[in-house]
Amino acid sequence: MKPGKGFAFHSWDFVTGYVTGFCKASPGTSSDADQASWDCDEGPDSASWADEK
């Protein structure tokens, strides 16, 4: 992956829409490969980036 091109580099509006849409299609805790994770029950505010750990 190129620097600056991962999930964490998108706007908060993108993250909100992505997580909301993903959770409608596939409910449950999930992730975007090794870049981010979230809990569908908690919504977009639960998103955390893998490089924060």
ChimeraX attribute file (.defattr): number of C-alpha atoms within 10 A of each C-alpha:
attribute: neighborCount
match mode: 1-to-1
recipient: residues
	/A:1	5
	/A:2	5
	/A:3	6
	/A:4	9
	/A:5	9
	/A:6	14
	/A:7	18
	/A:8	17
	/A:9	12
	/A:10	11
	/A:11	9
	/A:12	12
	/A:13	9
	/A:14	12
	/A:15	17
	/A:16	15
	/A:17	12
	/A:18	14
	/A:19	23
	/A:20	16
	/A:21	12
	/A:22	16
	/A:23	19
	/A:24	10
	/A:25	9
	/A:26	11
	/A:27	13
	/A:28	14
	/A:29	14
	/A:30	16
	/A:31	17
	/A:32	15
	/A:33	9
	/A:34	11
	/A:35	14
	/A:36	17
	/A:37	18
	/A:38	20
	/A:39	18
	/A:40	20
	/A:41	11
	/A:42	11
	/A:43	14
	/A:44	20
	/A:45	13
	/A:46	13
	/A:47	19
	/A:48	17
	/A:49	17
	/A:50	15
	/A:51	9
	/A:52	8
	/A:53	5
